[in-house]
Amino acid sequence: MEQFDVYDNNRVKTGLVLDRGTKLQENQCRLVVHVCIFDEQNQMLIQQRQPFKKGWPNLWDITLSGHSLTGETSQQSAAREMREELGLNYDFADIRPYFTINFKNGFDDFYFLKAEEIDMSTLKLQEEEVQAVKWATKEDIEKLFDEGKFVPYIKSLILSLFDMKEMYGIVIN
């Protein structure tokens, strides 16, 4: 059974460890990581979830996402999820998330990578999670949203990832 660390609202570990699927109480949070890989043609690698997945079966999603497990940092979680879901190795140790979104019971850390930074020839899809991957433009993803074929994130947020991928922060330098 997968387990995760519980954080307080200030992102401080509480010392409590719960089994995946356990409902969090008020002021208890979990950590989730997301990685978006972009190519030189300004396309994002997206994945299609397996039809037997509990959440959002058959829908398209950003490159990869996953929950942090007990004892992992955000960076370690991103590296593990990348290995598990896509068979790709990447060292996130010296990278901070591009941004974090707070939700009611947790934190979503977003990382951006350029395709040329990793060896895409070693791509190996995790059968339990991913049925397909493809490169998609911003317009392709918008169409998938409109057709109800993309995980129901905030559409404008996902589309803005294309504009944010080259910088940290909110000021354009």
C-alpha positions as CSV (number, residue, x, y, z in Angstrom):
1,M,0.0,0.0,0.0
2,E,1.4,3.4,-1.0
3,Q,1.7,5.9,1.9
4,F,2.2,9.6,1.9
5,D,3.3,12.3,4.4
6,V,0.8,14.7,5.8
7,Y,1.6,18.4,5.8
8,D,0.1,21.3,7.5
9,N,-1.2,24.4,5.7
10,N,2.3,25.9,5.8
11,R,3.8,22.9,4.0
12,V,5.5,21.6,7.1
13,K,5.4,17.8,7.6
14,T,3.2,16.9,10.6
15,G,4.8,13.5,11.2
16,L,1.6,11.7,10.3
17,V,1.7,9.1,7.5
18,L,-1.5,8.0,5.8
19,D,-2.4,5.3,3.2
20,R,-3.2,6.4,-0.3
21,G,-7.0,6.9,-0.6
22,T,-7.4,8.0,3.0
23,K,-9.5,11.2,3.2
24,L,-7.7,14.1,4.7
25,Q,-9.1,16.1,7.6
26,E,-9.3,19.9,7.8
27,N,-5.8,21.5,7.7
28,Q,-4.2,18.3,6.5
29,C,-2.4,18.5,3.1
30,R,-0.6,16.2,0.7
31,L,1.9,16.9,-2.0
32,V,1.3,16.3,-5.7
33,V,3.8,16.8,-8.5
34,H,3.2,17.6,-12.2
35,V,5.9,17.6,-15.0
36,C,5.3,19.1,-18.4
37,I,7.8,18.3,-21.2
38,F,7.9,20.7,-24.2
39,D,9.6,20.3,-27.5
40,E,11.2,23.0,-29.8
41,Q,7.9,23.3,-31.8
42,N,6.1,24.5,-28.6
43,Q,4.3,21.3,-28.2
44,M,3.7,19.5,-24.8
45,L,4.0,15.8,-24.5
46,I,0.6,14.6,-23.2
47,Q,-0.5,11.2,-22.0
48,Q,-3.8,9.3,-22.2
49,R,-4.8,7.6,-19.0
50,Q,-5.7,3.9,-19.1
51,P,-9.4,3.0,-19.4
52,F,-9.3,1.1,-16.1
53,K,-7.9,4.1,-14.0
54,K,-10.2,5.2,-11.2
55,G,-9.8,8.9,-11.9
56,W,-10.5,10.2,-15.4
57,P,-10.2,7.0,-17.4
58,N,-9.3,7.4,-21.1
59,L,-8.8,11.2,-20.8
60,W,-5.7,13.1,-21.9
61,D,-3.5,14.7,-19.3
62,I,-0.3,16.7,-19.0
63,T,2.9,14.8,-19.4
64,L,2.8,13.3,-15.9
65,S,1.4,13.7,-12.4
66,G,1.6,11.9,-9.2
67,H,1.4,11.9,-5.4
68,S,4.5,12.2,-3.3
69,L,5.2,9.2,-1.2
70,T,6.4,9.1,2.4
71,G,9.9,10.5,2.8
72,E,10.1,12.0,-0.7
73,T,10.8,15.6,-1.5
74,S,8.9,17.2,-4.4
75,Q,12.0,16.7,-6.6
76,Q,12.3,13.0,-5.7
77,S,8.6,12.5,-6.4
78,A,8.9,14.1,-9.8
79,A,11.9,11.9,-10.7
80,R,10.1,8.7,-9.5
81,E,6.9,9.5,-11.4
82,M,8.9,10.2,-14.6
83,R,10.7,6.8,-14.3
84,E,7.5,5.0,-13.5
85,E,5.1,6.5,-16.0
86,L,7.4,7.2,-18.9
87,G,10.6,5.2,-18.2
88,L,12.6,8.4,-18.4
89,N,15.5,9.3,-16.0
90,Y,16.0,12.9,-15.0
91,D,17.7,14.4,-11.9
92,F,15.4,17.1,-10.4
93,A,17.7,17.6,-7.4
94,D,18.7,21.1,-8.3
95,I,15.4,22.3,-9.7
96,R,12.6,24.1,-7.9
97,P,9.1,23.8,-9.2
98,Y,8.2,26.6,-11.7
99,F,5.1,27.3,-9.5
100,T,2.9,25.7,-6.8
101,I,-0.9,25.8,-6.7
102,N,-2.5,25.4,-3.3
103,F,-5.7,23.4,-3.2
104,K,-8.0,22.6,-0.2
105,N,-5.9,19.6,1.0
106,G,-2.6,20.1,-0.6
107,F,0.0,21.5,-2.9
108,D,0.5,21.0,-6.7
109,D,4.1,21.5,-7.7
110,F,4.7,22.1,-11.5
111,Y,8.0,21.4,-13.2
112,F,8.8,22.2,-16.9
113,L,11.4,20.4,-19.0
114,K,12.6,20.7,-22.5
115,A,12.6,17.6,-24.6
116,E,16.2,18.0,-25.5
117,E,17.2,17.8,-21.8
118,I,16.2,14.1,-21.7
119,D,16.6,11.0,-23.8
120,M,13.1,10.6,-25.3
121,S,14.3,7.4,-27.1
122,T,14.1,5.5,-23.8
123,L,10.4,6.3,-23.4
124,K,8.6,3.3,-21.9
125,L,4.9,3.7,-20.9
126,Q,3.7,2.3,-17.6
127,E,0.9,-0.1,-18.5
128,E,-1.0,0.5,-15.2
129,E,-1.2,4.2,-15.9
130,V,-0.6,5.3,-19.5
131,Q,-2.1,3.9,-22.7
132,A,-0.6,6.5,-25.1
133,V,1.4,9.7,-25.4
134,K,1.6,12.3,-28.2
135,W,2.9,15.8,-28.8
136,A,0.2,18.5,-28.7
137,T,0.0,22.2,-29.4
138,K,-1.8,24.6,-27.2
139,E,-4.6,24.5,-29.8
140,D,-4.7,20.7,-29.7
141,I,-5.1,20.7,-26.0
142,E,-7.8,23.4,-26.1
143,K,-9.7,21.3,-28.6
144,L,-9.4,18.2,-26.3
145,F,-10.8,20.3,-23.4
146,D,-13.7,21.5,-25.5
147,E,-14.5,17.9,-26.5
148,G,-14.4,16.7,-22.9
149,K,-11.4,14.6,-23.6
150,F,-8.9,16.2,-21.2
151,V,-8.7,15.9,-17.4
152,P,-10.9,18.7,-16.1
153,Y,-8.2,21.1,-14.8
154,I,-8.8,24.8,-15.0
155,K,-8.5,25.1,-18.8
156,S,-7.0,28.6,-18.8
157,L,-4.3,27.4,-16.3
158,I,-3.2,24.5,-18.5
159,L,-3.2,26.6,-21.6
160,S,-1.1,29.2,-19.8
161,L,1.6,26.6,-19.2
162,F,2.7,27.2,-22.8
163,D,3.4,30.9,-22.0
164,M,5.1,30.2,-18.6
165,K,7.5,27.5,-19.6
166,E,10.5,29.8,-20.3
167,M,10.6,31.7,-17.0
168,Y,10.3,31.6,-13.3
169,G,8.0,34.1,-11.5
170,I,5.4,36.6,-12.7
171,V,7.5,39.3,-14.2
172,I,8.7,39.0,-17.8
173,N,12.5,39.8,-17.9
